[in-house]
Amino acid sequence: MWREALGNDELTLEDDVLMLGATSLQIMNVIGRLAEDLSIDAPVEALFDAITIREQAEALGTAT
């Protein structure tokens, strides 16, 4: 979802989306997609507080 939101096919789990320029609108779009596609109630704080994509997944309980 982050790759699509940021238009960057080379993102890894260790990337910090905020440092890569993610906007609050993009974060809200990703939260909406998580809720819709994965039936996850994603608190906004989880995506702002977690630094990397991996940490976001862990905070949301979706890490693999």
mmJSON file of the N, C-alpha and C atoms, coordinates in Angstrom:
{"data_MODEL":{"atom_site":{
"group_PDB":["ATOM","ATOM","ATOM","ATOM","ATOM","ATOM","ATOM","ATOM","ATOM","ATOM","ATOM","ATOM","ATOM","ATOM","ATOM","ATOM","ATOM","ATOM","ATOM","ATOM","ATOM","ATOM","ATOM","ATOM","ATOM","ATOM","ATOM","ATOM","ATOM","ATOM","ATOM","ATOM","ATOM","ATOM","ATOM","ATOM","ATOM","ATOM","ATOM","ATOM","ATOM","ATOM","ATOM","ATOM","ATOM","ATOM","ATOM","ATOM","ATOM","ATOM","ATOM","ATOM","ATOM","ATOM","ATOM","ATOM","ATOM","ATOM","ATOM","ATOM","ATOM","ATOM","ATOM","ATOM","ATOM","ATOM","ATOM","ATOM","ATOM","ATOM","ATOM","ATOM","ATOM","ATOM","ATOM","ATOM","ATOM","ATOM","ATOM","ATOM","ATOM","ATOM","ATOM","ATOM","ATOM","ATOM","ATOM","ATOM","ATOM","ATOM","ATOM","ATOM","ATOM","ATOM","ATOM","ATOM","ATOM","ATOM","ATOM","ATOM","ATOM","ATOM","ATOM","ATOM","ATOM","ATOM","ATOM","ATOM","ATOM","ATOM","ATOM","ATOM","ATOM","ATOM","ATOM","ATOM","ATOM","ATOM","ATOM","ATOM","ATOM","ATOM","ATOM","ATOM","ATOM","ATOM","ATOM","ATOM","ATOM","ATOM","ATOM","ATOM","ATOM","ATOM","ATOM","ATOM","ATOM","ATOM","ATOM","ATOM","ATOM","ATOM","ATOM","ATOM","ATOM","ATOM","ATOM","ATOM","ATOM","ATOM","ATOM","ATOM","ATOM","ATOM","ATOM","ATOM","ATOM","ATOM","ATOM","ATOM","ATOM","ATOM","ATOM","ATOM","ATOM","ATOM","ATOM","ATOM","ATOM","ATOM","ATOM","ATOM","ATOM","ATOM","ATOM","ATOM","ATOM","ATOM","ATOM","ATOM","ATOM","ATOM","ATOM","ATOM","ATOM","ATOM","ATOM","ATOM","ATOM","ATOM","ATOM","ATOM"],
"id":[1,2,3,4,5,6,7,8,9,10,11,12,13,14,15,16,17,18,19,20,21,22,23,24,25,26,27,28,29,30,31,32,33,34,35,36,37,38,39,40,41,42,43,44,45,46,47,48,49,50,51,52,53,54,55,56,57,58,59,60,61,62,63,64,65,66,67,68,69,70,71,72,73,74,75,76,77,78,79,80,81,82,83,84,85,86,87,88,89,90,91,92,93,94,95,96,97,98,99,100,101,102,103,104,105,106,107,108,109,110,111,112,113,114,115,116,117,118,119,120,121,122,123,124,125,126,127,128,129,130,131,132,133,134,135,136,137,138,139,140,141,142,143,144,145,146,147,148,149,150,151,152,153,154,155,156,157,158,159,160,161,162,163,164,165,166,167,168,169,170,171,172,173,174,175,176,177,178,179,180,181,182,183,184,185,186,187,188,189,190,191,192],
"type_symbol":["N","C","C","N","C","C","N","C","C","N","C","C","N","C","C","N","C","C","N","C","C","N","C","C","N","C","C","N","C","C","N","C","C","N","C","C","N","C","C","N","C","C","N","C","C","N","C","C","N","C","C","N","C","C","N","C","C","N","C","C","N","C","C","N","C","C","N","C","C","N","C","C","N","C","C","N","C","C","N","C","C","N","C","C","N","C","C","N","C","C","N","C","C","N","C","C","N","C","C","N","C","C","N","C","C","N","C","C","N","C","C","N","C","C","N","C","C","N","C","C","N","C","C","N","C","C","N","C","C","N","C","C","N","C","C","N","C","C","N","C","C","N","C","C","N","C","C","N","C","C","N","C","C","N","C","C","N","C","C","N","C","C","N","C","C","N","C","C","N","C","C","N","C","C","N","C","C","N","C","C","N","C","C","N","C","C","N","C","C","N","C","C"],
"label_atom_id":["N","CA","C","N","CA","C","N","CA","C","N","CA","C","N","CA","C","N","CA","C","N","CA","C","N","CA","C","N","CA","C","N","CA","C","N","CA","C","N","CA","C","N","CA","C","N","CA","C","N","CA","C","N","CA","C","N","CA","C","N","CA","C","N","CA","C","N","CA","C","N","CA","C","N","CA","C","N","CA","C","N","CA","C","N","CA","C","N","CA","C","N","CA","C","N","CA","C","N","CA","C","N","CA","C","N","CA","C","N","CA","C","N","CA","C","N","CA","C","N","CA","C","N","CA","C","N","CA","C","N","CA","C","N","CA","C","N","CA","C","N","CA","C","N","CA","C","N","CA","C","N","CA","C","N","CA","C","N","CA","C","N","CA","C","N","CA","C","N","CA","C","N","CA","C","N","CA","C","N","CA","C","N","CA","C","N","CA","C","N","CA","C","N","CA","C","N","CA","C","N","CA","C","N","CA","C","N","CA","C","N","CA","C","N","CA","C","N","CA","C","N","CA","C"],
"label_alt_id":[null,null,null,null,null,null,null,null,null,null,null,null,null,null,null,null,null,null,null,null,null,null,null,null,null,null,null,null,null,null,null,null,null,null,null,null,null,null,null,null,null,null,null,null,null,null,null,null,null,null,null,null,null,null,null,null,null,null,null,null,null,null,null,null,null,null,null,null,null,null,null,null,null,null,null,null,null,null,null,null,null,null,null,null,null,null,null,null,null,null,null,null,null,null,null,null,null,null,null,null,null,null,null,null,null,null,null,null,null,null,null,null,null,null,null,null,null,null,null,null,null,null,null,null,null,null,null,null,null,null,null,null,null,null,null,null,null,null,null,null,null,null,null,null,null,null,null,null,null,null,null,null,null,null,null,null,null,null,null,null,null,null,null,null,null,null,null,null,null,null,null,null,null,null,null,null,null,null,null,null,null,null,null,null,null,null,null,null,null,null,null,null],
"label_comp_id":["MET","MET","MET","TRP","TRP","TRP","ARG","ARG","ARG","GLU","GLU","GLU","ALA","ALA","ALA","LEU","LEU","LEU","GLY","GLY","GLY","ASN","ASN","ASN","ASP","ASP","ASP","GLU","GLU","GLU","LEU","LEU","LEU","THR","THR","THR","LEU","LEU","LEU","GLU","GLU","GLU","ASP","ASP","ASP","ASP","ASP","ASP","VAL","VAL","VAL","LEU","LEU","LEU","MET","MET","MET","LEU","LEU","LEU","GLY","GLY","GLY","ALA","ALA","ALA","THR","THR","THR","SER","SER","SER","LEU","LEU","LEU","GLN","GLN","GLN","ILE","ILE","ILE","MET","MET","MET","ASN","ASN","ASN","VAL","VAL","VAL","ILE","ILE","ILE","GLY","GLY","GLY","ARG","ARG","ARG","LEU","LEU","LEU","ALA","ALA","ALA","GLU","GLU","GLU","ASP","ASP","ASP","LEU","LEU","LEU","SER","SER","SER","ILE","ILE","ILE","ASP","ASP","ASP","ALA","ALA","ALA","PRO","PRO","PRO","VAL","VAL","VAL","GLU","GLU","GLU","ALA","ALA","ALA","LEU","LEU","LEU","PHE","PHE","PHE","ASP","ASP","ASP","ALA","ALA","ALA","ILE","ILE","ILE","THR","THR","THR","ILE","ILE","ILE","ARG","ARG","ARG","GLU","GLU","GLU","GLN","GLN","GLN","ALA","ALA","ALA","GLU","GLU","GLU","ALA","ALA","ALA","LEU","LEU","LEU","GLY","GLY","GLY","THR","THR","THR","ALA","ALA","ALA","THR","THR","THR"],
"label_asym_id":["A","A","A","A","A","A","A","A","A","A","A","A","A","A","A","A","A","A","A","A","A","A","A","A","A","A","A","A","A","A","A","A","A","A","A","A","A","A","A","A","A","A","A","A","A","A","A","A","A","A","A","A","A","A","A","A","A","A","A","A","A","A","A","A","A","A","A","A","A","A","A","A","A","A","A","A","A","A","A","A","A","A","A","A","A","A","A","A","A","A","A","A","A","A","A","A","A","A","A","A","A","A","A","A","A","A","A","A","A","A","A","A","A","A","A","A","A","A","A","A","A","A","A","A","A","A","A","A","A","A","A","A","A","A","A","A","A","A","A","A","A","A","A","A","A","A","A","A","A","A","A","A","A","A","A","A","A","A","A","A","A","A","A","A","A","A","A","A","A","A","A","A","A","A","A","A","A","A","A","A","A","A","A","A","A","A","A","A","A","A","A","A"],
"label_entity_id":["1","1","1","1","1","1","1","1","1","1","1","1","1","1","1","1","1","1","1","1","1","1","1","1","1","1","1","1","1","1","1","1","1","1","1","1","1","1","1","1","1","1","1","1","1","1","1","1","1","1","1","1","1","1","1","1","1","1","1","1","1","1","1","1","1","1","1","1","1","1","1","1","1","1","1","1","1","1","1","1","1","1","1","1","1","1","1","1","1","1","1","1","1","1","1","1","1","1","1","1","1","1","1","1","1","1","1","1","1","1","1","1","1","1","1","1","1","1","1","1","1","1","1","1","1","1","1","1","1","1","1","1","1","1","1","1","1","1","1","1","1","1","1","1","1","1","1","1","1","1","1","1","1","1","1","1","1","1","1","1","1","1","1","1","1","1","1","1","1","1","1","1","1","1","1","1","1","1","1","1","1","1","1","1","1","1","1","1","1","1","1","1"],
"label_seq_id":[1,1,1,2,2,2,3,3,3,4,4,4,5,5,5,6,6,6,7,7,7,8,8,8,9,9,9,10,10,10,11,11,11,12,12,12,13,13,13,14,14,14,15,15,15,16,16,16,17,17,17,18,18,18,19,19,19,20,20,20,21,21,21,22,22,22,23,23,23,24,24,24,25,25,25,26,26,26,27,27,27,28,28,28,29,29,29,30,30,30,31,31,31,32,32,32,33,33,33,34,34,34,35,35,35,36,36,36,37,37,37,38,38,38,39,39,39,40,40,40,41,41,41,42,42,42,43,43,43,44,44,44,45,45,45,46,46,46,47,47,47,48,48,48,49,49,49,50,50,50,51,51,51,52,52,52,53,53,53,54,54,54,55,55,55,56,56,56,57,57,57,58,58,58,59,59,59,60,60,60,61,61,61,62,62,62,63,63,63,64,64,64],
"pdbx_PDB_ins_code":[null,null,null,null,null,null,null,null,null,null,null,null,null,null,null,null,null,null,null,null,null,null,null,null,null,null,null,null,null,null,null,null,null,null,null,null,null,null,null,null,null,null,null,null,null,null,null,null,null,null,null,null,null,null,null,null,null,null,null,null,null,null,null,null,null,null,null,null,null,null,null,null,null,null,null,null,null,null,null,null,null,null,null,null,null,null,null,null,null,null,null,null,null,null,null,null,null,null,null,null,null,null,null,null,null,null,null,null,null,null,null,null,null,null,null,null,null,null,null,null,null,null,null,null,null,null,null,null,null,null,null,null,null,null,null,null,null,null,null,null,null,null,null,null,null,null,null,null,null,null,null,null,null,null,null,null,null,null,null,null,null,null,null,null,null,null,null,null,null,null,null,null,null,null,null,null,null,null,null,null,null,null,null,null,null,null,null,null,null,null,null,null],
"Cartn_x":[0.817,0.0,0.865,1.973,2.857,3.546,3.901,4.536,3.619,2.356,1.389,1.168,1.018,0.746,1.878,3.108,4.264,4.81,4.257,4.746,6.18,6.532,7.909,7.891,8.233,8.205,9.382,10.305,11.5,11.479,10.336,10.255,10.506,11.156,11.369,10.715,10.678,10.086,10.863,12.094,12.92,12.836,12.088,11.964,11.03,11.373,10.571,9.76,8.453,7.63,7.565,7.672,7.662,8.918,10.037,11.29,11.276,10.472,10.365,9.319,8.712,7.817,6.331,5.936,4.508,3.799,2.659,1.861,0.78,0.166,-0.902,-2.063,-2.314,-3.373,-3.05,-1.797,-1.392,-1.523,-1.152,-1.281,-2.752,-3.629,-5.057,-5.596,-5.1,-5.509,-5.08,-3.856,-3.373,-4.211,-4.538,-5.378,-6.743,-7.296,-8.575,-8.503,-7.418,-7.246,-7.045,-6.288,-6.11,-7.456,-8.255,-9.572,-10.444,-10.41,-11.271,-10.753,-9.487,-8.932,-8.616,-8.153,-7.709,-8.583,-9.637,-10.539,-9.771,-8.878,-8.073,-8.527,-8.771,-9.071,-7.733,-7.208,-5.863,-5.91,-5.421,-5.367,-4.309,-4.645,-3.735,-2.388,-2.403,-1.152,-0.196,-0.722,0.14,1.017,0.49,1.282,2.178,1.822,2.674,3.778,3.475,4.447,5.482,5.079,6.01,6.88,8.177,9.103,9.21,9.291,9.454,8.169,8.1,6.948,6.828,7.956,7.939,7.328,7.724,7.187,5.696,5.27,3.844,3.081,3.607,2.956,2.884,3.958,3.966,2.95,2.867,1.922,0.486,0.249,-1.102,-1.38,-0.376,-0.56,-0.623,0.005,-0.035,1.335,2.315,3.669,3.698,4.513,4.671,6.096],
"Cartn_y":[-1.189,0.0,1.26,1.205,2.372,2.566,1.498,1.64,2.384,2.018,2.687,4.136,4.359,5.708,6.677,6.193,7.061,6.973,6.067,5.912,5.445,4.548,4.07,2.555,1.857,0.394,-0.233,0.58,0.048,0.162,0.502,0.601,-0.75,-0.715,-1.939,-1.771,-2.844,-2.786,-1.881,-1.581,-0.745,0.743,1.096,2.499,3.26,4.516,5.45,6.282,6.05,6.722,8.228,8.672,10.116,10.771,10.111,10.64,10.613,9.725,9.646,10.613,11.403,12.453,12.16,11.104,10.815,11.981,12.341,13.422,12.842,13.705,13.238,12.687,13.246,12.739,11.321,11.078,9.741,8.749,9.174,8.302,7.961,8.945,8.69,7.766,7.903,6.999,5.568,5.395,4.051,3.471,4.268,3.795,3.348,4.13,3.757,2.457,2.272,1.011,-0.162,0.038,-1.043,-1.464,-0.483,-0.766,-1.518,-1.078,-1.683,-3.03,-3.079,-4.286,-5.395,-5.02,-6.031,-6.105,-5.326,-5.288,-5.008,-4.019,-3.629,-2.257,-2.134,-0.831,-0.195,0.598,1.144,2.525,2.638,3.962,4.831,6.077,7.003,7.041,7.026,7.11,5.983,4.813,3.667,3.939,4.662,4.939,6.158,7.054,8.219,7.9,7.061,6.742,5.72,4.789,3.778,4.417,4.174,4.848,4.153,2.84,2.124,1.376,0.923,0.148,-1.121,-1.738,-2.94,-2.617,-1.51,-1.129,-0.822,-0.248,0.008,-1.313,-2.27,-3.571,-4.262,-4.174,-4.766,-4.083,-2.757,-2.013,-2.358,-2.687,-3.034,-4.524,-5.303,-6.747,-7.44,-6.844,-7.436,-7.868,-7.912,-8.284,-9.743,-10.033,-11.406,-11.843],
"Cartn_z":[0.0,0.0,0.0,0.775,0.802,-0.535,-1.201,-2.515,-3.465,-3.457,-4.325,-3.887,-2.597,-2.08,-2.396,-2.308,-2.533,-3.953,-4.759,-6.121,-6.165,-5.237,-5.123,-4.985,-6.06,-6.057,-5.326,-4.837,-4.198,-2.679,-2.094,-0.633,0.005,1.157,1.932,3.295,4.059,5.397,6.336,6.004,6.865,6.527,5.494,5.09,6.019,6.252,7.045,6.055,6.014,5.015,5.232,6.463,6.715,6.163,6.333,5.786,4.258,3.682,2.229,1.682,2.571,2.123,2.202,2.92,3.051,3.723,3.185,3.748,4.652,5.454,6.327,5.499,4.334,3.465,2.989,2.623,2.203,3.354,4.544,5.708,5.942,5.837,6.023,4.93,3.715,2.633,2.909,3.406,3.738,4.874,5.874,6.977,6.442,5.536,4.936,4.169,3.444,2.692,3.621,4.704,5.677,6.251,6.605,7.175,6.176,4.926,3.904,3.415,3.027,2.401,3.392,4.582,5.549,6.795,6.817,7.982,9.271,9.196,10.347,10.814,12.106,12.683,13.033,12.113,12.25,12.89,14.127,14.751,14.06,13.848,13.173,13.875,15.193,15.957,15.615,15.295,14.993,13.788,12.812,11.619,11.78,12.662,12.907,13.919,14.91,15.958,15.503,14.662,14.17,13.09,13.162,12.255,10.901,10.904,9.637,9.279,8.05,7.607,8.444,8.777,9.616,10.985,11.587,12.89,12.809,11.689,11.511,11.459,10.694,10.6,11.962,12.723,14.072,14.974,14.89,15.724,15.377,14.128,13.674,13.747,14.14,14.241,12.895,11.883,10.539,10.055,10.937,10.523,10.125,9.099,8.662,8.82],
"occupancy":[1.0,1.0,1.0,1.0,1.0,1.0,1.0,1.0,1.0,1.0,1.0,1.0,1.0,1.0,1.0,1.0,1.0,1.0,1.0,1.0,1.0,1.0,1.0,1.0,1.0,1.0,1.0,1.0,1.0,1.0,1.0,1.0,1.0,1.0,1.0,1.0,1.0,1.0,1.0,1.0,1.0,1.0,1.0,1.0,1.0,1.0,1.0,1.0,1.0,1.0,1.0,1.0,1.0,1.0,1.0,1.0,1.0,1.0,1.0,1.0,1.0,1.0,1.0,1.0,1.0,1.0,1.0,1.0,1.0,1.0,1.0,1.0,1.0,1.0,1.0,1.0,1.0,1.0,1.0,1.0,1.0,1.0,1.0,1.0,1.0,1.0,1.0,1.0,1.0,1.0,1.0,1.0,1.0,1.0,1.0,1.0,1.0,1.0,1.0,1.0,1.0,1.0,1.0,1.0,1.0,1.0,1.0,1.0,1.0,1.0,1.0,1.0,1.0,1.0,1.0,1.0,1.0,1.0,1.0,1.0,1.0,1.0,1.0,1.0,1.0,1.0,1.0,1.0,1.0,1.0,1.0,1.0,1.0,1.0,1.0,1.0,1.0,1.0,1.0,1.0,1.0,1.0,1.0,1.0,1.0,1.0,1.0,1.0,1.0,1.0,1.0,1.0,1.0,1.0,1.0,1.0,1.0,1.0,1.0,1.0,1.0,1.0,1.0,1.0,1.0,1.0,1.0,1.0,1.0,1.0,1.0,1.0,1.0,1.0,1.0,1.0,1.0,1.0,1.0,1.0,1.0,1.0,1.0,1.0,1.0,1.0,1.0,1.0,1.0,1.0,1.0,1.0],
"B_iso_or_equiv":[0.0,0.0,0.0,0.0,0.0,0.0,0.0,0.0,0.0,0.0,0.0,0.0,0.0,0.0,0.0,0.0,0.0,0.0,0.0,0.0,0.0,0.0,0.0,0.0,0.0,0.0,0.0,0.0,0.0,0.0,0.0,0.0,0.0,0.0,0.0,0.0,0.0,0.0,0.0,0.0,0.0,0.0,0.0,0.0,0.0,0.0,0.0,0.0,0.0,0.0,0.0,0.0,0.0,0.0,0.0,0.0,0.0,0.0,0.0,0.0,0.0,0.0,0.0,0.0,0.0,0.0,0.0,0.0,0.0,0.0,0.0,0.0,0.0,0.0,0.0,0.0,0.0,0.0,0.0,0.0,0.0,0.0,0.0,0.0,0.0,0.0,0.0,0.0,0.0,0.0,0.0,0.0,0.0,0.0,0.0,0.0,0.0,0.0,0.0,0.0,0.0,0.0,0.0,0.0,0.0,0.0,0.0,0.0,0.0,0.0,0.0,0.0,0.0,0.0,0.0,0.0,0.0,0.0,0.0,0.0,0.0,0.0,0.0,0.0,0.0,0.0,0.0,0.0,0.0,0.0,0.0,0.0,0.0,0.0,0.0,0.0,0.0,0.0,0.0,0.0,0.0,0.0,0.0,0.0,0.0,0.0,0.0,0.0,0.0,0.0,0.0,0.0,0.0,0.0,0.0,0.0,0.0,0.0,0.0,0.0,0.0,0.0,0.0,0.0,0.0,0.0,0.0,0.0,0.0,0.0,0.0,0.0,0.0,0.0,0.0,0.0,0.0,0.0,0.0,0.0,0.0,0.0,0.0,0.0,0.0,0.0,0.0,0.0,0.0,0.0,0.0,0.0],
"pdbx_formal_charge":[null,null,null,null,null,null,null,null,null,null,null,null,null,null,null,null,null,null,null,null,null,null,null,null,null,null,null,null,null,null,null,null,null,null,null,null,null,null,null,null,null,null,null,null,null,null,null,null,null,null,null,null,null,null,null,null,null,null,null,null,null,null,null,null,null,null,null,null,null,null,null,null,null,null,null,null,null,null,null,null,null,null,null,null,null,null,null,null,null,null,null,null,null,null,null,null,null,null,null,null,null,null,null,null,null,null,null,null,null,null,null,null,null,null,null,null,null,null,null,null,null,null,null,null,null,null,null,null,null,null,null,null,null,null,null,null,null,null,null,null,null,null,null,null,null,null,null,null,null,null,null,null,null,null,null,null,null,null,null,null,null,null,null,null,null,null,null,null,null,null,null,null,null,null,null,null,null,null,null,null,null,null,null,null,null,null,null,null,null,null,null,null],
"auth_seq_id":[1,1,1,2,2,2,3,3,3,4,4,4,5,5,5,6,6,6,7,7,7,8,8,8,9,9,9,10,10,10,11,11,11,12,12,12,13,13,13,14,14,14,15,15,15,16,16,16,17,17,17,18,18,18,19,19,19,20,20,20,21,21,21,22,22,22,23,23,23,24,24,24,25,25,25,26,26,26,27,27,27,28,28,28,29,29,29,30,30,30,31,31,31,32,32,32,33,33,33,34,34,34,35,35,35,36,36,36,37,37,37,38,38,38,39,39,39,40,40,40,41,41,41,42,42,42,43,43,43,44,44,44,45,45,45,46,46,46,47,47,47,48,48,48,49,49,49,50,50,50,51,51,51,52,52,52,53,53,53,54,54,54,55,55,55,56,56,56,57,57,57,58,58,58,59,59,59,60,60,60,61,61,61,62,62,62,63,63,63,64,64,64],
"auth_comp_id":["MET","MET","MET","TRP","TRP","TRP","ARG","ARG","ARG","GLU","GLU","GLU","ALA","ALA","ALA","LEU","LEU","LEU","GLY","GLY","GLY","ASN","ASN","ASN","ASP","ASP","ASP","GLU","GLU","GLU","LEU","LEU","LEU","THR","THR","THR","LEU","LEU","LEU","GLU","GLU","GLU","ASP","ASP","ASP","ASP","ASP","ASP","VAL","VAL","VAL","LEU","LEU","LEU","MET","MET","MET","LEU","LEU","LEU","GLY","GLY","GLY","ALA","ALA","ALA","THR","THR","THR","SER","SER","SER","LEU","LEU","LEU","GLN","GLN","GLN","ILE","ILE","ILE","MET","MET","MET","ASN","ASN","ASN","VAL","VAL","VAL","ILE","ILE","ILE","GLY","GLY","GLY","ARG","ARG","ARG","LEU","LEU","LEU","ALA","ALA","ALA","GLU","GLU","GLU","ASP","ASP","ASP","LEU","LEU","LEU","SER","SER","SER","ILE","ILE","ILE","ASP","ASP","ASP","ALA","ALA","ALA","PRO","PRO","PRO","VAL","VAL","VAL","GLU","GLU","GLU","ALA","ALA","ALA","LEU","LEU","LEU","PHE","PHE","PHE","ASP","ASP","ASP","ALA","ALA","ALA","ILE","ILE","ILE","THR","THR","THR","ILE","ILE","ILE","ARG","ARG","ARG","GLU","GLU","GLU","GLN","GLN","GLN","ALA","ALA","ALA","GLU","GLU","GLU","ALA","ALA","ALA","LEU","LEU","LEU","GLY","GLY","GLY","THR","THR","THR","ALA","ALA","ALA","THR","THR","THR"],
"auth_asym_id":["A","A","A","A","A","A","A","A","A","A","A","A","A","A","A","A","A","A","A","A","A","A","A","A","A","A","A","A","A","A","A","A","A","A","A","A","A","A","A","A","A","A","A","A","A","A","A","A","A","A","A","A","A","A","A","A","A","A","A","A","A","A","A","A","A","A","A","A","A","A","A","A","A","A","A","A","A","A","A","A","A","A","A","A","A","A","A","A","A","A","A","A","A","A","A","A","A","A","A","A","A","A","A","A","A","A","A","A","A","A","A","A","A","A","A","A","A","A","A","A","A","A","A","A","A","A","A","A","A","A","A","A","A","A","A","A","A","A","A","A","A","A","A","A","A","A","A","A","A","A","A","A","A","A","A","A","A","A","A","A","A","A","A","A","A","A","A","A","A","A","A","A","A","A","A","A","A","A","A","A","A","A","A","A","A","A","A","A","A","A","A","A"],
"auth_atom_id":["N","CA","C","N","CA","C","N","CA","C","N","CA","C","N","CA","C","N","CA","C","N","CA","C","N","CA","C","N","CA","C","N","CA","C","N","CA","C","N","CA","C","N","CA","C","N","CA","C","N","CA","C","N","CA","C","N","CA","C","N","CA","C","N","CA","C","N","CA","C","N","CA","C","N","CA","C","N","CA","C","N","CA","C","N","CA","C","N","CA","C","N","CA","C","N","CA","C","N","CA","C","N","CA","C","N","CA","C","N","CA","C","N","CA","C","N","CA","C","N","CA","C","N","CA","C","N","CA","C","N","CA","C","N","CA","C","N","CA","C","N","CA","C","N","CA","C","N","CA","C","N","CA","C","N","CA","C","N","CA","C","N","CA","C","N","CA","C","N","CA","C","N","CA","C","N","CA","C","N","CA","C","N","CA","C","N","CA","C","N","CA","C","N","CA","C","N","CA","C","N","CA","C","N","CA","C","N","CA","C","N","CA","C","N","CA","C","N","CA","C","N","CA","C"],
"pdbx_PDB_model_num":[1,1,1,1,1,1,1,1,1,1,1,1,1,1,1,1,1,1,1,1,1,1,1,1,1,1,1,1,1,1,1,1,1,1,1,1,1,1,1,1,1,1,1,1,1,1,1,1,1,1,1,1,1,1,1,1,1,1,1,1,1,1,1,1,1,1,1,1,1,1,1,1,1,1,1,1,1,1,1,1,1,1,1,1,1,1,1,1,1,1,1,1,1,1,1,1,1,1,1,1,1,1,1,1,1,1,1,1,1,1,1,1,1,1,1,1,1,1,1,1,1,1,1,1,1,1,1,1,1,1,1,1,1,1,1,1,1,1,1,1,1,1,1,1,1,1,1,1,1,1,1,1,1,1,1,1,1,1,1,1,1,1,1,1,1,1,1,1,1,1,1,1,1,1,1,1,1,1,1,1,1,1,1,1,1,1,1,1,1,1,1,1]
}}}
